[in-house]
Amino acid sequence: MLDEDEKLFLKKVGEKLKYYRKKAGYTNYEYFAYDNNISRPQYGKYEAGANIQMNTLYKILKALKVTPEEFFKGFNS
């Protein structure tokens, strides 16, 4: 069970994923997931704040051409 801080952290991760996806030119998360061989339903959950494994996050950031350092810059949990 996640506590409130963890839920807030995952929500912020999801918001940043959505931001960088849109910045990459994908207006729809399903197109991004399909183009990058990521489960469309699962990716949608990540943007909504679902728990994500680090290797999955790394794969997504690589597809978005965003470094982990850039993704977490200014990130406060």
Secondary structure, DSSP 8 states (H G I E B T S, - for coil): ---HHHHHHHHHHHHHHHHHHHHTT-SSHHHHHHHTT--HHHHHHHHTT----HHHHHHHHHHHT--HHHHHTT---
